[in-house]
Amino acid sequence: MNYEEQLKLQSFLDGELPEGDAREVAAWVARDKQAAGLLAELRHTREAVAGSDQAVRLPESREFYWSKIQREIARLEPAGTREARAFSLWDYLRRLAVPATALALVAIAGFVANRGLTGGGGTGVTEFSVSVGEALTYRDYAAGATLVWLSYPADNEVAQNSSSATLP
Amino acid sequence: MNYRVIPLGLLAGLFFLSAWLVPAQTALAGDVKLEVYLIWGTDVAKSPDDKHKPVDNELLEKLKKLPLKWKHYFEVNRKPVTLVGSDPSKVTLSDKCKVEIKHTGKSTIEVSLFGKGEPVVKGTQTLPKGETLFLAGNAPDSTSWLVAIKRVE
């Protein structure tokens, strides 16, 4: 017996089958011992369970009863939620988190940009203007050194030291 | 969205923000300490002037990495300089070589070099701690002069 046939027997017992189907099932049960056995077992089970359930009688209609429950839930929920939120620092921080994170990202971007301009990251800004001749600038980032080479005429050198014979 | 990750990002952001703001303020408020050198570049191994001494290793290493052809560098003069606020500081390195340095904020300095009292070059340079600015040019007999400004603090 397959599952569909078992369900058909259950429907037959519950009186849910159309008249034609019910007659067919009755004939099938009459000639099939296995079907008759299962039907008897189902009937016994229904009788046993039916005696254990006790019906609850409501003082008012079902709809009115549930509407009372619904109104009570609605009355209690906002107050409970407000109370919980008043003491929840986490919720407060969570609301601040998104704009604060955005601000932090802007600060990081500014930090990176600023470090780049001020040379904190190894870069340097060099701006020189010469009065005489020309200037060439060379920077070695690894050494942290910047050279400004001036085509200042050697005869007019600036490094002359009167105490030295070697420096002109 | 994972809200547990956000406070970590927030803390990291605040850390970087403080790292950005605090040094910027202290750099503006604090003193800038420099060492200013007058250097002679030559191929001669020993300077005729006994007062000259080879430059220290730190400076020599920087010089070696620059596109300069000279084999030896001698320290002719060295002056410590402390820049307070934005007041300019004048440094006399030789009879004809003077430098005026001014702190213009954060890590930037303004340098003016004078030769025989006349302005030679003027400019600005970001100079974080440990970095060095060299102003240099040719000198007679295929030698060179260099003014090195090293940020100490």
Interface residues (C-beta under 8 A of the other chain):
Chain A: L93 R94 A97 V98 A100 T101 L103 A104 L105 A107 I108 G110 F111 N114 R115 L117 T118 G119 G120 T123 G124 V125 T126 E127 F128 S129 V130 S131 V132 A135 Y138 D140 A142 A143 G144 A145 T146 L147 V148 W149 L150 S151 Y152 A154 D155 N156 E157 V158 A159 Q160 N161 S162 S163 S164 A165 T166 L167 P168
Chain B: Y3 I6 P7 G9 L10 A12 G13 L14 F16 L17 A19 W20 A24 L38 W40 T42 S47 P48 D49 K51 H52 E61 K62 L63 K65 L66 P67 L68 V76 N77 L93 S94 D95 K96 C97 K106 S107 T108 V111 L113 F114 G115 K116 E118 P119 V120 V121 K122 G123 T124 Q125 T126 L127 P128 G130 E131 T132 L133 F134 L135 A136 G137 N138 A139 P140 D141 T143 W145 L146 V147
